Amino acid sequence: MGKKISIDPITRLEGHGKINIFLNDEGGVENCYFQIPELRGFEKFVEGRPAEEVPQIVSRICGV
C-alpha cells in the first residue's frame, strides 16, 4: 500500500473542503478525491466542460 496525502482544510474556499491524494508504491498518484460537502451548484455550470476552463468559470461566479 502506498502513501496518503491529505490537505484539510482547503484554504481560499468558502465553507469546508479537503483533498486526499493516494500514492502507489512507486510514488505516482493512484487516486485523488476532492471533497466539498456543501452544494454550491457550480457542478451544473461546468458539466461537459474541459477541466482547464473550470477556474475561469467559477471564479467569475464566486469571487473567492
C-alpha contacts under 8 A as a table, 3 or more apart, distances in Angstrom:
res1	aa1	res2	aa2	distance
1	M	24	N	6.64
1	M	25	D	6.36
2	G	22	F	6.94
2	G	23	L	5.15
2	G	24	N	4.37
2	G	25	D	4.63
2	G	26	E	7.85
2	G	27	G	7.36
3	K	22	F	5.90
3	K	23	L	5.06
3	K	24	N	6.76
3	K	25	D	7.53
3	K	27	G	7.81
4	K	20	N	6.86
4	K	21	I	5.67
4	K	22	F	4.56
4	K	23	L	6.16
5	I	20	N	5.75
5	I	21	I	5.01
5	I	22	F	6.40
5	I	23	L	7.91
6	S	18	K	7.19
6	S	19	I	5.72
6	S	20	N	4.54
6	S	21	I	6.34
7	I	10	I	6.25
7	I	18	K	5.54
7	I	19	I	5.08
7	I	20	N	6.49
8	D	17	G	6.78
8	D	18	K	4.60
8	D	19	I	6.62
9	P	16	H	6.64
9	P	17	G	5.71
9	P	18	K	5.32
10	I	13	L	6.36
10	I	16	H	7.23
10	I	17	G	5.46
10	I	18	K	5.39
10	I	19	I	7.42
12	R	64	V	6.33
13	L	16	H	7.07
13	L	17	G	7.38
13	L	64	V	6.58
14	E	64	V	7.07
15	G	38	E	7.19
16	H	36	I	6.12
16	H	37	P	6.88
16	H	38	E	7.44
17	G	34	F	7.56
17	G	35	Q	5.51
17	G	36	I	4.46
17	G	37	P	6.92
18	K	34	F	6.10
18	K	35	Q	5.37
18	K	36	I	6.80
19	I	32	C	7.24
19	I	33	Y	5.62
19	I	34	F	4.62
19	I	35	Q	6.22
20	N	32	C	5.71
20	N	33	Y	5.17
20	N	34	F	6.71
21	I	29	V	6.93
21	I	30	E	7.79
21	I	31	N	6.07
21	I	32	C	4.43
21	I	33	Y	6.50
22	F	29	V	5.97
22	F	30	E	5.49
22	F	31	N	5.15
22	F	32	C	6.07
23	L	26	E	7.66
23	L	27	G	5.35
23	L	28	G	5.32
23	L	29	V	4.52
23	L	30	E	5.06
23	L	31	N	7.05
24	N	27	G	5.33
24	N	28	G	5.53
24	N	29	V	6.28
24	N	30	E	5.44
25	D	28	G	7.52
29	V	32	C	7.30
36	I	39	L	7.69
40	R	43	E	7.66
41	G	44	K	5.90
41	G	45	F	7.34
42	F	45	F	5.19
42	F	46	V	6.54
42	F	58	V	6.84
43	E	46	V	5.46
43	E	47	E	6.19
44	K	47	E	5.44
46	V	49	R	5.32
46	V	54	V	6.39
46	V	57	I	7.67
49	R	53	E	6.75
49	R	54	V	7.33
50	P	53	E	5.65
50	P	54	V	7.16
51	A	54	V	5.43
52	E	55	P	6.92
53	E	56	Q	5.57
53	E	57	I	6.35
54	V	57	I	5.16
54	V	58	V	6.09
55	P	58	V	5.52
55	P	59	S	5.85
56	Q	59	S	5.45
56	Q	60	R	6.58
57	I	60	R	5.63
57	I	61	I	6.80
58	V	61	I	5.00
58	V	62	C	6.02
58	V	63	G	7.83
59	S	62	C	5.39
59	S	63	G	5.11
59	S	64	V	6.84
60	R	63	G	5.91
